[in-house]
Amino acid sequence: MPTFVHNERAFIPFSYGPMNCVGKQLALQEIRTVVCAVLQRFRVRAAEGEGALNISAYEAEFKDFFMTVHGPVQVVLEVREPGRQC
């Protein structure tokens, strides 16, 4: 299995360099806000049974173009009860 090498310039949806997207920081903050809101309201877990994640199928469906395309990952969202800790 190849070693993972992190390359910040591999995914450039907002362009790169001094002339990158002016709304980049706002978009990233909005993503963080939405993820936090979802995680506060729902418990997220991997689906079981027929919708379970099949690693070999997931890797087979992985496509690498200008931006990568991943296969589906089935998850279950369970509503958290208000006032209860994780």
Buried (B, 14 or more C-beta within 10 A) or exposed (E): EEEEEEEEEEEEEEEEEEEEEEEEEEEEEEEEEEEEEEEEEBEEEEEEEEEEBEEEEEEEEEEEEEEEEEEEEEEEEEEBEEEEEE
